Amino acid sequence: MGARRANEKDADRRIGRRALLIGGAVAAAGTAVLARDELTRLWWRAPGVEKPRKEGEVDYAGARWVAASEANWRRADRPADYGIDMVVVHVTQGSFASAVKAFEDPAHGAAAHYIVRKDGHVTQMIRELDVAYHAGNRAYNERSVGIEHEGFVDRPEDFTDEMYEASARLTARICARYDIPVDREHIIGHVEVPGTDHTDPGKHWDWDRYMKLVRQARTAVA
């Protein structure tokens, strides 16, 4: 709270200097507007303040919303409270339907933000604002967006052209939204998360192909 009061005092000083330059009644009106705008920006940065939400709203255009169980994620206000600088790639080790069912189950204990189907369809189950339990590492959960892909790690035929392309577009959009570098330090597999016992996306996931598609899509977004 002390830091917030200090910021408000700094804002008052900036507003006061502007008011001296404008003068008279116009200065009073201008100061009121500036003060309101400054306080609005401070309000969004205040701890515990939650951005407006709409039920069923998605972060990625074209995605279908299906809500994961609230037991499988934690409500947050990212990136205000936790900066997002990573995308984690997963493979479901099962069908799309089985993954949705698992993420809807409160006993499952885990879920990703998105699932990409073999045909390229994208389903969002957790808002990017919130912390999904997908990486098996609290710090990585807080700083990342998790994307599941339908299939099995030992079946390269599950990783279709449609899946790669749809997932690359999704990842590119996430990278654009949070200014995440498009490289292998920031776009990683679940297997690369410290402390995990998972092996996905596995040796058949074509990282060279995927990263090329993400870069192309990122350029298009820009």
N, C-alpha and C positions, 0 to 999 in steps of 0.2 A: 504493500500500500504506500510505503514511503517513496518508492521509485515512481509510482503513479502520480503522487502529489507533486514530486519534483518536476515530472514531465508537464503537469498541468501549469505549474508556475512558469516553466520555460515557454509554454504556449501562450500564457498571459503576456509575457514580456514581448514575444514576437508580435502578438496582436496589438499591444500598446504602441509599438514602434510604427506599425502600419497606420494606426489611427492618427498619429501625429502628422503624417504625411497627407492624409485625406482632408481632415478638418471638418468642423461643424457637425450638422445633423447627418450629413452623408457619412462622416466618420463613425458616428454612433451606430448607424445601420450596418455599415460594413463590418464593424467590430463584432456585432452580434452574429452575423453570418459566418465570419471566420472562426469565432469561438465555437459555434455549433459544429462546423466541419472538423475542427481540431478535436473536440470532445468525442465526435463520432469515431475518428480514427483511434483514439485512446481506448474507447469502449471495446472495439474489436480485439485489442491486444490485452484486455484485462483478463486475468486468470478466472476460469470458471464461467466465462461468458460464452454462450453457445450460439453458433450461427443458425439462422432459420432453416428448417427442414420441411420437406413435403413428403408424405407417405408415398412410396413407390417411385420416387425420383431417382434417376440414374445419373452417373457422372460421365458416361460414355454414350454418345448418341448412337442409337441403333441397338443398344443392349436391352434385353428383357429383364425386368426386375422379378426376382424370387427371393424372399427374405430368408436369411439364415436364422437359426435359433439364436436368441440373445445370449445363450450360454456359451456360444462359440466365438464371441467377439466382445470388445470393450468400447463403450461409448467414449468418444474423444472429440477434439475440435482441431484436427490436423488441417493445414500445417502450422496453425498458430501455437499449439502446445507441443507438438512433435514434428520436426522438419521431415519431409519425405525426400529421400535421395536415392532410392533403390527400388528395383522391380525384381521379384523372385519368381522364377519359372518352376512350375510343378507339373507332374503327371499324375492323373487320378488313380492309376492302377485299378481301373474298372470303367464301367460305362458312364456316360453323362448322367443318366437317370440315377444311377447308384450314388454318384457324387452329390447330386442335388439332395437326395434323400438323407445322406450322411450329414450334410451341412445343416439340414433342417432338424436334425436329431439333437436335443440338448445333451444327451449322454455321449455324443461323439467327441466333444471337447476341442474341435478344431474346424476351421473353415477358411476359405480364401475369398478375396474380394470378387474375383471373376472366375468363370469357367468358360473355356472355348471348346466348342464341339468339333467333331471331325469335319462337319460340313461348313465350318466357319461361323456358325451362330455363336453369339456372345451373351452370356447370362451374368448379370451382376447380383450378388447376394449380400454384400456388405458395402456400405458407403465408404468412399476413400477417406472421408472425414474420420472414420473410426478405425480402431486397431483390431485387425483380424488375427485370430490365433492360427497362423499358418506355417510359421517358420521353425517353431520349436525353440525359439530364442527370443526372450522378451525385447531386448534392444532392437533386434532386427524386425520384429513384429511392429514396433512403434515407428520405425523409420521407412517401412517398405509397403508396397502394394503387391499382393500375391495373386498370381494368375495360374489356375489349374488348366490342364489340357487333357481331354478325354483320351484314354488309351492305356497301354502298358509299356513299360520301359524296354522290354525285350522284343517288341513288335514294331519295327520301323515303319511298317505299312500303315500304322495308326496315325502317323504324323503326315497328314495330307497337305497338298498344296493350299487348299482352302484354309486349313488350320494355321499353317505358317503365316499366310498373308493376313488373315484376320487378327491373329495374335500380334503380329508386327505392327499393324495399324493401331491396335489398342495400346501397346507399349509406347509407340511413338507419341501418341496423344498424352499419355501419362507423363512422359519425359518432357514434353512441351509445357504441360500445365505446371510442373514443379521445377523446371529448369534442371532436369537430371541429365548429366552427360550420357551420350549414347556410346557406352563402352562396357567391357566385360568386368570392370570393377563395380559398376552400378547396375548392371543387368546380369543377374547371376542365377544359377540353378540352386534348387533346394539343397542338393548335396554339398554346396559350398558354404552353407550357413554353419558357423562354428557351433559345435556341440550336437549337431543333428546326427541321427542314425539312418537318414533317408538317402537313397541313391538317385532319385529323380533329378532331372529328366532323363538321365542315363546316357550311355555311349552312342545311342542311335539318334539322339537329338542333334541336328545339324546346326551347330552354333555359327559357323561361318555364313551359312545361308540365312539364318535367322537375323543375325546382326546386319547383314547387307540389306535385308528387307526393312528392318527398323530404321536404318539410316535413310533409305529412300523415302520411307513414309514420313520420317521426321523432317526431311527437306521439303516435302510436299506441304506439311503442316505449316512450316515457316513461311 
